[in-house]
Amino acid sequence: MQERSGFTLVELLVVIAIIALLMALLIPALEQARNQARAAICKSNLHQWGLYWMMYADDHDGSFSEGYWVNWARGEWITVLRPYIDTRRRKKLLLCPMAKERRTDGAEYGGPYASYEMGPAITGSIGNEQCSYGMNNWLYNPPVNITDIQGRLTKYNWRTVDARGPANIPVFLDSMWRGGGPCYGIGQVRIEPPTDNGEWSGYNAEMHHFCIDRHNGYINCLFMNWSVRKVGLKELWKLKWHREFDTSGWSGGWPEWMRKFKDY
């Protein structure tokens, strides 16, 4: 009797089903591992930016920049830090690996997984540059005669790195815009969470710039003690954005998309 030299159709179907099942189990795990690797690269980028900020502060008696460069305070950081940036790594350092793509609708601002455009007038480069980090715009040291910068009252600014509780003062973060000053204008308090992930409200509602689900309920943040760690989206309201910022947290209720995230 001649022996079989191959699989029957049923056996082949069983093998294919097993492979499909294994793939279904492995693909989410592989994607999770990739996202964890991207988050680690993002933190590494922020550590490097921390070095640049520290070098700038050391060269300027511990002070931050004036924040009044051509009235582009939200994007001044890339101008003042330019002399310290490794030009070979510049483009990679400007982008979180989770947010490297351009928006498809032509908007200049970014999103949870999209970068924003920084124009040549700010960067000093030939063309636009894609970025996905932003600055806490309460970190400026303007001349004494400047009482506000784009509506943010300068008496609440962190002017130098010599501040109490630096481990809770955000400097540089995952962002969908150049920067932001949560609790914009103090008297015009709008720090409510965004209705949707990536909601854009422009100036004033500037917590929206940072409250984006980029790293599975977290963003990464560089603090004033030059440490880097992940920050829960609801935890953003517990950070000391400016000298008088209320760190008791948001009490107005969370939008549906944020309810699943960790409370603080």
Buried (B, 14 or more C-beta within 10 A) or exposed (E): EEEEEEEEEEEEEEEEEEEEEEEEEEEEEEEEEEBEEBBEBBBBBBBBBBBBBEEBBEEBEEBBBBBBBEEBBBBBBBBBBBEBBEEEEBEEBBBBBBBBBBBEEEBEBBBBBBBBBBBEEBBEBEEBBBBBBBBBBBBBBBEEEBEBBBEBBBEBBBBBBEBEEBEBBBBBBBBBBBBBBBBBBBEEEBBBBBEEBBBBBEBBBBBBBBBBBBBEBBBBBBBBBBEBEBBBBBBBBBBBBBBEBBEEEBEEEBBEBBEEBEEE
